[in-house]
Amino acid sequence: MSLEALWTVVFSTCGDASQEQGNGVAVFETGRIFGGDSNFYYLGDYICTNGQIKARVKIARHGSNNDFEFELSGAYKGGESSLILDGTYLVNGKPTLVVVILTHIADLP
């Protein structure tokens, strides 16, 4: 299993992984993130250094100018089938906690 893969995404904007707020899919590929769900698309980038992932992901609603950005980080040891990334995004200028759980679906060809 590789970090460069197709992942399912479950996120909670409550900062509590048990409070699911949305889900979708994301592709991690050469430092870039692409994905989405039925209401939003995700575009971003990531770096993985010394087992730490840092990512910035723009989340935008289809057909509107309504978007926001997640700043995420978490540990990755390689070969893991799931990841938990913690982070924040701004709501009305105030940082709000977010937890993102990724589950490996398939390595990229």
C-alpha positions, 0 to 999 in steps of 0.5 A, spaced: 500 500 500 502 506 498 500 513 500 499 515 492 492 511 492 485 512 491 482 513 498 475 514 501 474 520 506 470 521 512 470 528 515 467 531 522 467 538 523 466 537 530 473 535 531 470 528 533 471 522 529 465 519 531 461 525 529 461 524 521 459 530 517 461 528 510 464 523 506 467 522 499 473 520 495 480 523 494 486 521 490 493 522 493 498 523 487 505 526 487 504 531 492 497 533 489 490 531 492 484 531 487 477 528 490 470 530 491 463 528 493 456 530 490 456 537 493 463 539 493 470 538 490 477 537 493 483 540 490 490 540 494 497 538 496 501 534 501 508 533 503 510 527 507 516 528 511 519 523 516 512 520 517 508 526 518 503 528 512 501 536 512 496 537 507 492 543 505 485 542 501 481 547 498 473 545 499 469 548 494 461 547 493 459 545 486 457 551 482 458 557 487 464 561 490 463 558 497 469 555 499 474 554 505 481 550 506 483 545 511 490 545 514 491 538 516 497 533 519 498 526 521 502 521 522 503 516 516 508 510 517 507 507 510 503 501 508 497 503 513 490 502 510 487 508 514 490 515 516 487 520 521 489 527 520 487 533 524 486 540 522 483 546 522 479 551 517 476 558 518 469 559 519 467 567 520 474 568 521 475 563 527 479 556 526 474 550 527 477 543 528 476 538 523 478 530 523 479 527 517 479 519 516 482 516 510 481 509 508 485 506 502 481 503 496 487 502 491 494 504 489 494 508 483 496 504 477 
